[in-house]
Amino acid sequence: MTNELWQRQLRDGLAAMDLSLSDAQQQQLLNFLALLNKWNRAYNLTAVRDEREMVSRQLLDSLSILPWVTTGHLLDVGAGGGLPGIPLAIALPERRFTLLDSNGKKTRFLNQCVLELGLSNVEVIHGRAEACAPEQPFSQISSRAFTALDNLVAWCGDLLANEGEFLAMKGQFPDDEVAALPAGWRVKSHQSLAVPGADGERHLLVIARAQHSQ
């Protein structure tokens, strides 16, 4: 029954969000959710345990930032159980995604997802953001339930291109975190996200370097 419920919730949720994904992509998303649900029992990948809430709080929530993903290669920091990175990679197979997490159990799960779902556009890195040394900086870096904004820019600022931006997913609008952003960083824009079936507020904050006059 769970799979039928998830299928219906995903189909209806995508329609409500005006997102068009193929049947094959929708099945990939459901296969990912089944993996997440299975591994979560042993690995504690996510706090969401109620199967009736998983499509909304994990798949649709991750996909809610799709319109703001403009880069050809996104870094997802603190990737954890693969949210939002894996749903985004399924929805955007022509783009590349690098998923970074310091927890070995979580990166083992992510590597298993890449293998079982055939995600050739996803790379998984086990390590800390501060120790990551990419060949070139990223133009966009996503984070969901990872850390406060001041830590995000401190730990990951060196991974971001000069003109790049962080896509920081939050619940309620984090006024205190915005106020604590260090000099040199600003909220470029912010959006209230509508996630079908989800209670509570959801926000996306686009964080960029402050422009200095030359």
Beta strands, then each sheet from edge to edge (+ up, - down):
strand 1: 73-77
strand 2: 96-101
strand 3: 122-126
strand 4: 138-144
strand 5: 160-170
strand 6: 185-192
strand 7: 203-209
sheet 1: 3+ 2+ 1+ 4+ 5+ 7- 6+
end
